[in-house]
Structures are given as C-alpha cells and as structure tokens.
Amino acid sequence: MQTNADKPKGKFQKVSQVSAAFSFLFMFVSGYFLYKDGQELGMSDPVTASWLACFFFFFFMGFALNLLAKANLPSFKFED
C-alpha cells in the first residue's frame, strides 16, 4: 500500500506547480513596473495602483497554486 507521502503528484498538481512559477514570474515583472512607475508618477497615480493590484494578485495566486501543488491529496480510487 502506498502512503500519501510516497504518492506521486498528479497531472493537475504538476500544472499547478508550473502555473505558480509563472505567477511568481509575473509578480516580479509587475513589481518592477510598480517600482519604476511609482518613482515617475507617484504612488497615488491610477497606473501605479493597477500595478500594485497586479503584484498582489500574482503573489497570492502563486502562493495558492504552490500550496495546491505541494499538498498530499488522497486517492479516491477503490483498491482491492
């Protein structure tokens, strides 16, 4: 019998891990533009606020997807 710790990750968990990596990449890109536009336009500009919203969205989306990818999900298959 295979335990949850030894269980290989499923397709959707692998896709979730890759998506989390892309989310963190987009978070760093939006953080760069947040810093750049924040210096030029100021933090009260709507463009800077939209970059801040993108930064937070990609951070928490990457966090949640990474959490799902690393979780030990039970198998719902019937075993004999």
N, C-alpha and C positions, 0 to 999 in steps of 0.2 A: 504494500500500500504506500502511496506517495503522499507525503505531508505537504502542507501549504508552503513551507519554507523551500522545499525542493521543486515545487511546481514551476514549470516553465511559463513564461509570460505569453499571453495570447496575442492575436493579431491586433486587437484594438488597444491593448496596453502598449504595444510597440509603436503604433501610430500615435498614441497619446504622448509617448516619450519624444518622438520626433517633433510633434506639434509644440510641445513645451519648449524644446530647444529653439524653434523658430520664434516662439512668443518672446523668449528672453532676448533673442537677437533683435527683434523689432522693438523691445523695450529699450535696449541700449541705443538704437538708432533714434527713437523718439526722445530719449534723454539727451542725446547730443543736440538735436534740433531745439529742444526745450532750453538748454543752456545757451545756445547760440542766439535764438530769438529773444530769450529773456534778457540778454545783455543789450541787444539792439533796440528792442521795442518796449521793454519793461514788463514786469510781471502782471500788470493789470490789463494788458492787451488781450483781445479775444483769441488771437492766433497762439499766444503763449499758453492761454488756458486750455486750448484744444490739444496742444502738445502734452500738457500735464495730464489731461484726461486719457490720452493715448498711452502715456507712460504707466499710469496706474492700471489701466485696463490690461495691457500686455503683461505687467508684473503679476497681477492676481490670476489671470488666465493661465500663465505659465506655471504658477505655483500650484493651482488646482489640477492642471493636466499632469504635472510631475508627480503629484500626490497619488493620482489615479494610476499612473504608470508603475509606481513602486509598491502599490498595495498588494497584499496577498489575498486575492479573491478566491472564494471557494468554488469548487467544481459542482455544477448542478446535474452532472451525469449520474445515471444509476450504474453502479458497479456490481458485478456478480460476486 
